[in-house]
Amino acid sequence: TAGLDPMGKNNLLDLIKTYNERTGNTVIFVSHNMDDAYFYADRIIELSEGRIIKDIDRKTNSQYEFMLQGTIIKTDEENKFF
């Protein structure tokens, strides 16, 4: 949405929200704009340095915060970082 005018951005985000509400399908939307995230999203997962630091579920009104301790999580199978 970075290249859109404010009205075009809001129209697109409204369309995505309507699609989610009507179909029940999950929509993953990545943004640096926290105002948009808090206005449109039911769940917000905040990342820092590739790690989850906050998980907010607005439907259940629950929030979890995680501390960055330098721990890297690896899969058992491929030993890849995720």
Residue frames as qw, qx, qy, qz and C-alpha x, y, z in Angstrom:
[[0.000, 0.883, 0.470, 0.000, 0.00, 0.00, 0.00],
 [0.452, -0.485, 0.030, 0.748, 3.07, 2.28, 0.15],
 [0.195, 0.012, 0.453, 0.870, 2.47, 3.68, -3.34],
 [0.076, -0.631, -0.711, -0.301, -1.25, 4.26, -2.93],
 [0.138, -0.462, 0.082, -0.872, -2.96, 7.50, -1.99],
 [0.210, -0.102, 0.724, -0.649, -4.68, 7.42, 1.43],
 [0.718, 0.167, 0.146, -0.660, -8.15, 6.78, -0.05],
 [0.735, 0.340, -0.544, -0.221, -6.85, 3.97, -2.29],
 [0.211, 0.280, -0.854, 0.384, -5.01, 2.39, 0.66],
 [0.414, -0.006, 0.591, -0.692, -8.10, 2.48, 2.86],
 [0.781, 0.254, -0.131, -0.555, -10.26, 1.05, 0.05],
 [0.607, 0.329, -0.723, -0.015, -7.84, -1.84, -0.44],
 [0.048, 0.172, -0.832, 0.525, -7.62, -2.59, 3.29],
 [0.594, 0.087, 0.335, -0.726, -11.42, -2.43, 3.60],
 [0.775, 0.297, -0.395, -0.395, -11.71, -4.88, 0.71],
 [0.420, 0.272, -0.837, 0.221, -9.26, -7.30, 2.38],
 [0.222, -0.071, 0.690, -0.685, -11.14, -7.03, 5.69],
 [0.717, 0.180, 0.066, -0.670, -14.50, -7.63, 3.98],
 [0.684, 0.306, -0.637, -0.181, -13.07, -10.66, 2.15],
 [0.191, 0.202, -0.859, 0.430, -11.86, -12.09, 5.46],
 [0.408, 0.034, 0.525, -0.746, -15.19, -11.50, 7.20],
 [0.751, 0.257, -0.102, -0.600, -17.30, -12.98, 4.38],
 [0.759, 0.304, -0.565, -0.107, -15.16, -16.05, 3.65],
 [0.813, -0.556, 0.158, -0.071, -13.60, -16.77, 7.01],
 [0.847, 0.322, -0.142, 0.397, -10.28, -17.26, 5.21],
 [0.568, -0.645, 0.020, 0.511, -7.11, -16.18, 6.94],
 [0.472, 0.823, -0.001, 0.315, -5.38, -13.19, 5.40],
 [0.682, -0.411, -0.031, 0.604, -1.76, -12.49, 6.27],
 [0.258, 0.915, 0.097, 0.295, -0.90, -8.84, 5.85],
 [0.692, -0.218, -0.129, 0.677, 2.61, -7.54, 6.49],
 [0.105, 0.890, 0.152, 0.417, 3.01, -3.87, 7.33],
 [0.452, 0.051, -0.393, 0.799, 5.27, -1.45, 9.14],
 [0.249, -0.393, -0.042, -0.884, 2.25, 0.77, 9.80],
 [0.121, -0.147, -0.883, 0.430, 1.02, -0.20, 13.26],
 [0.381, 0.225, 0.237, -0.865, -2.00, 2.13, 13.00],
 [0.632, 0.186, -0.493, -0.568, -3.27, 0.09, 10.05],
 [0.398, 0.059, -0.908, 0.115, -2.51, -3.15, 11.84],
 [0.042, 0.176, 0.726, -0.664, -4.42, -2.17, 14.98],
 [0.473, 0.256, 0.050, -0.842, -7.35, -0.82, 12.96],
 [0.691, 0.264, -0.435, -0.513, -7.80, -3.75, 10.54],
 [0.462, 0.229, -0.855, 0.052, -6.34, -6.87, 12.14],
 [0.810, -0.466, -0.165, -0.315, -7.91, -9.36, 14.52],
 [0.869, -0.391, 0.076, 0.295, -4.49, -10.70, 15.44],
 [0.271, 0.903, -0.306, 0.129, -1.16, -8.90, 15.40],
 [0.902, -0.238, 0.036, 0.359, 2.19, -10.62, 15.62],
 [0.083, 0.968, -0.235, -0.002, 5.03, -8.17, 16.08],
 [0.919, 0.092, -0.050, 0.379, 8.56, -9.14, 15.06],
 [0.088, -0.940, 0.324, 0.058, 11.96, -7.73, 15.93],
 [0.039, -0.611, 0.777, 0.145, 15.14, -9.05, 14.38],
 [0.527, 0.142, -0.762, -0.347, 13.15, -11.93, 12.89],
 [0.232, -0.140, -0.899, 0.343, 11.74, -13.06, 16.23],
 [0.358, -0.674, -0.516, -0.389, 8.24, -12.79, 17.68],
 [0.196, 0.126, -0.508, 0.829, 8.17, -10.25, 20.48],
 [0.370, 0.152, 0.430, -0.809, 4.41, -9.69, 20.81],
 [0.134, -0.235, -0.881, -0.389, 1.29, -11.67, 19.91],
 [0.295, 0.163, 0.370, -0.866, -2.03, -9.88, 20.31],
 [0.046, -0.358, -0.879, -0.312, -5.38, -11.60, 19.69],
 [0.196, -0.089, 0.095, -0.972, -7.98, -8.85, 19.63],
 [0.618, -0.270, -0.532, -0.512, -10.94, -11.28, 19.47],
 [0.734, -0.386, -0.536, 0.156, -10.05, -12.90, 22.81],
 [0.184, -0.924, 0.130, -0.311, -8.38, -9.76, 24.17],
 [0.859, -0.418, 0.122, 0.269, -5.21, -11.67, 25.01],
 [0.345, 0.871, -0.325, 0.128, -1.67, -10.43, 24.66],
 [0.903, -0.288, 0.076, 0.310, 1.65, -12.20, 25.05],
 [0.190, 0.920, -0.342, 0.028, 5.03, -10.52, 25.11],
 [0.956, -0.008, -0.043, 0.289, 8.30, -12.33, 24.59],
 [0.310, -0.855, 0.303, 0.283, 11.76, -11.27, 25.66],
 [0.719, 0.616, -0.305, 0.103, 14.61, -11.31, 23.17],
 [0.692, -0.631, 0.346, 0.058, 17.30, -13.38, 24.85],
 [0.122, 0.656, -0.687, -0.288, 19.38, -14.29, 21.85],
 [0.594, -0.009, 0.801, -0.075, 17.88, -17.78, 21.67],
 [0.387, 0.340, -0.556, -0.652, 17.67, -19.10, 18.14],
 [0.782, 0.085, 0.501, -0.360, 14.98, -21.70, 17.48],
 [0.156, 0.394, -0.794, -0.436, 15.97, -24.51, 15.15],
 [0.885, 0.060, -0.114, -0.446, 13.94, -27.24, 13.55],
 [0.716, -0.355, 0.601, 0.013, 14.98, -30.78, 14.44],
 [0.850, 0.392, 0.344, 0.073, 14.77, -31.96, 10.84],
 [0.637, 0.640, 0.081, 0.421, 16.79, -29.47, 8.87],
 [0.563, -0.427, -0.162, 0.689, 18.44, -27.34, 11.54],
 [0.214, 0.531, 0.293, 0.766, 17.15, -24.24, 9.75],
 [0.050, -0.210, -0.408, 0.887, 16.42, -20.99, 11.49],
 [0.092, -0.574, -0.646, -0.496, 12.82, -19.81, 11.53]]
